[in-house]
């Protein structure tokens, strides 16, 4: 009898110590939706590009804008593929009555520009980030936000390249596409110098500054637009990377990477 009583007491003790704790349930609206996925065949528009968005989740509505503004529940509802015919910034966001709205998915489209007949490299890309070959920057394709995308060309030193047109070409402006991913030590270009060959075989130097560095900004695909407004035969680019990472960065003092995906000649 005594042994039985001891066993019973032990069982009660274990139940009291190891009993299940009350389950904590998330309140309605505490979970955020995943961002919408987008599909398209190119970011550069020749005649048009078809843009699709989806999330594959029941009772979710996807809203979007095409002017760069953040989508709300009152924005246009996505229900079929979009025919993109002009440069624009599309933003998509998913909504559901039981969950928080998703993060915004952004896709920017550019007008396809003039294609140079030749590109001559005076500098060397990093062996690990060679892009799609020597014509990557003029192949009419944009990269994704992942620096491992083979459309990116990566440099850890100054970029020097010449582009040549087969005839005099009126260039209004140039879009220089680059990646900003500070956690991966990838920074915007610091200084840009262009030497433009004009119809009279004279050479004109143009200089531009890159964007101002800010502490730990979000990863983003960026574009620097520089005005030319000249008929040109060739253009020499000298693009300087950040030579020393700023004090607030974990790699302070080291050189930054420069990743470029496309030069668009408007």
N, C-alpha and C positions, 0 to 999 in steps of 0.2 A: 504493500500500500504506500509505504513511504517513497519507494522508487517511482511509483506512478505519479505521486504528487509533485515530485521534483521535475519529472519529465513535462508535466502539464505547465508548471511555472516557467520552465525554460521556453516552451512553445509560446506562451503569452509574451515573454520578454522579447523573443525574436520577432514576433508580429508587430510589437510596439516600435521596435527599432528599425525594422526593415519594411514596414508597410509602404504601400504605394503612395506617392505624393500626388496631390491634385494636379490634373493636367491643365496647363495654361494654354488657352486658345487665343489665336490672334484675332483681334477685333476687326470688324469689317472696315476695309479701307486702309489697312496697314501694309498690304503687299502691293508692290508696283508691278505693272505689266512689263514684259520684255518689249524692247523697241521693235517697230515694224522692220521687216527685211525688204530690201529693194533689189530689183533685177533690171538690167539694161545692157545693151551690147556695146555702148561706148559713151563717154562723156563729151566727145566732140561731135557736133552736129554738122553733117554734110547737107542732107535734105531734111531728115527728121530722125528722131530716136524714140523707141517705144520704152516707156517706164512702167514697171509693175511694182506693187507693194502688197505684202501679205503678213499675217501673223498666225493663221491656222488655229484660232482659238474661238470657241463658241461665244456668241453674244458680244463680241468685240467690234467696235467701229473705229475705222482709221480715218482721221481727218488730216487735211494737208493744205499747204499754201504754196504759191509759186513765186512769191515776191520777197522771200527771205524772212518773213515774219514768223513768229512762233505760232503753231496751230493751237486752236481752242476747240471746244465742242461746237462752236458756231461756224467754224471754218468748213470748207468744202469737204464732203464725205467721199472717200475713195471707194469706187465700186467697179471700175474697169480700167484697163491699161490706158495710160496717158500718152498722147502723141506730142512730143516736145519738138518744137520747130524753131525756137529762138533761145539765145543764152538766158539762163534763169537759175534761180536757187530754189529747189523744192525741199520742203520740210514736212515730215510725216510724224504723227503721234497717235498712239492707240489709247482708246478710252473704254472703260467698262464700269457698270454701275456699282460693282462690289470691290474694285481695286483702284489703286492710285493710277493716274495716267502714266504712260511710259516716258522714258527719255525720248528726245527728238532724234530722228534719223534725217540727216541732211545730204542732199545730192546736188552738186553744182554742175551745170552744163555750159559748154563753151562753143562758140562758132568755129568750125574748122577754118584754119587760115591758109595762107600761101605756103606751099611746101618748097623748101630749098632744093636745088638739084644736087648739092654736095655738102657734106659736113667734114671738116678736118680738125682732128683733135691735136692740141699742142700740150695737153696735160694728160695724166693717166688716172683713171678711176681706180678705186680700191678693188683688189682681186676678188673679194668676196661679194661685191655688189656691182657687177658689170652690166646690169640691165639686159637688154635683148641684143646687144651688139652696138657697134659704133653709131648706128642711126636711131638709137632708142629715143633720143630727144626730139626727133622730127618724124617719128613713125605714125603720128596721128592717133596715139592712144594715151589715156591717162591711167595712173596707177590707183590702187586702193590705199586705205589709210595704214595698212600693215607694211612696215619697212622691208619685210621679206618679199613683198610682191616683186616679181622679176622685171616689172616696168620701171622700178626705181634704179637710178644710177647713184652710187654713193662715193663721196670724196672726203678725204681727210686732209686736203690741201687745196690750194687755189685752183679754180677751174679756168682753163683757157681753151677756147674753141672758135673756129671760123665757120660761118655758113655762107654758101655761095648760091646765087640765083642765076638761072640760065639766061635771063633777060632783065632789063631794068624793071623793077617791081616797086610799086607804091606801097610803102608800109606805114600805116597810121600809128600803130602801137604794137608792142610785144608783150605777151603774157609769159612770165617765167614761173613755172609750176614747181613748188618745193614742199617738203614735209617739215612739220614742227612736232617733235616728239622729245621733249626735254629729258624725260626719264631715261631715254635711250641715247642721250647725249647728241641728239640731232637738232640743230638750230637753224634759224633762217640765215640767208646770205647777209653778210655785213656790208659790203660795198660792191657796186656793179659799175663796170666801165665798158662802154661800147665804142668801137671805132668803125664808123660808117663810111663805106666807099660810095661816093655820089656819082652822077652821070658824067661829070667833067674829070673823073679820076682823081678828085681831091678826097681827103680823108678828114672826117670831123669826129672829134672826141665828145662823147656824152657821158656824164657821170650821175649815178643815182645812189641813194642810201637805202639799205634794207630797213625792216621794221625795228622799232625800239624794243629791246629785250625787257620782258617782264617776268617776275619770279613765278616759276612753276605753273605756267599756263597749261590748259588742256591740250592733248594731242589733236592736231588738225592738219588737213591738207590746205595749203595756202597758195596764193597767186599774187605775184607782183606785176602790176601793169605799168609799163614805161612808154611814154609818148615818143614817137619818132617823126611822123609826118614828113617823110622824104622818099624820093625815088632812090633805090639803092641797088648796087651790084653785089655787095657782100657786107657782112657785119662780123667783126671780131668781138667776142665776149671775153671779159676777164672778170670772174666772180670770186670774191674772197670769202672764205668761211670765217667763222669766229675763231680767232687764234688762241684765245684764252677764255675758258668758261668762267662765268662771274663768281664772285665770292659766295653767293648764296647757294650755288650748285655743289652737289657732293663731289663732282670731279673738278672743282675749281683749279684754274691754272692750266688744265689740259686743253688741247685743241678740240673743237667741236666737229661733228660730222655735218656734211651738207648733202642732202638727198634731193635730186631733181628728177622730174618725170617727163616734162614736155616743154618745148618752146613753141608758142603759137604766134604766128606772124599775121596780124590783122591788117 
